[in-house]
Amino acid sequence: MTLLANGEEACSTLELNHLDDGALYNAMKNIQNQMEEAVRQGESLTSEYIVQLSQQLDAYVVIAQTRKMRVKPLT
């Protein structure tokens, strides 16, 4: 994440743009699975680890939305 002049955070998406839609979906699913496993093991939703995973997922979601790709629901 980088900090913009107005104080808002912006995702650094350059390293994610090379992923095709399938790889992007798999990466998002992997992060979701990590989050679910952490919660099963007792991590709080506000823990640093879960927040970090959520921020990673947010970066992928921005790319997916930008591409307007049709993503299967993460179930």
C-alpha positions in Angstrom: 0.0 0.0 0.0 1.1 3.5 -0.7 -0.1 6.7 0.9 -1.6 9.4 -1.4 -1.1 13.1 -0.9 -4.6 13.4 0.5 -3.9 10.8 3.2 -5.8 7.9 1.5 -4.2 4.6 0.9 -3.9 3.3 -2.7 -3.2 -0.3 -3.7 0.0 -1.0 -5.6 -1.6 -3.1 -8.3 1.3 -3.4 -10.7 2.4 -6.8 -9.4 -1.1 -8.1 -9.7 -1.9 -7.0 -13.2 0.0 -9.8 -14.8 -2.4 -12.5 -13.3 -5.0 -13.9 -15.6 -8.6 -14.2 -14.3 -8.2 -17.8 -13.2 -5.0 -17.1 -11.3 -6.6 -14.0 -9.7 -9.6 -16.1 -8.6 -7.4 -18.8 -7.2 -5.3 -16.2 -5.2 -8.5 -14.7 -3.8 -9.9 -18.1 -2.9 -6.6 -19.0 -1.2 -6.7 -15.8 0.9 -10.3 -16.5 1.8 -9.4 -20.0 2.9 -6.5 -18.7 5.1 -8.9 -16.2 6.7 -11.5 -19.0 7.4 -8.8 -21.3 8.9 -7.4 -18.5 11.1 -10.9 -17.8 12.5 -11.5 -21.5 13.1 -8.3 -21.5 15.1 -9.5 -18.7 17.2 -8.1 -15.6 15.5 -10.2 -12.5 16.2 -11.7 -10.8 13.1 -9.8 -7.6 14.2 -6.5 -9.4 14.7 -3.5 -8.0 12.8 -3.2 -11.2 10.8 -6.9 -11.2 9.6 -6.7 -7.5 8.9 -3.6 -8.1 6.8 -5.3 -10.9 4.9 -8.3 -8.7 4.3 -6.1 -5.9 2.9 -4.5 -8.4 0.5 -7.9 -9.6 -0.6 -9.0 -6.0 -1.1 -6.1 -5.5 -3.6 -7.3 -8.5 -5.6 -10.9 -7.3 -5.5 -9.9 -3.9 -6.9 -8.2 -5.6 -9.8 -11.2 -7.9 -10.4 -13.6 -5.0 -10.3 -11.4 -3.0 -12.6 -11.4 -5.8 -15.1 -15.1 -6.3 -14.7 -14.5 -10.0 -14.7 -17.2 -12.4 -13.7 -16.0 -14.0 -10.5 -17.7 -17.1 -9.2 -19.0 -16.4 -5.7 -16.4 -17.3 -3.1 -18.2 -20.1 -1.2 
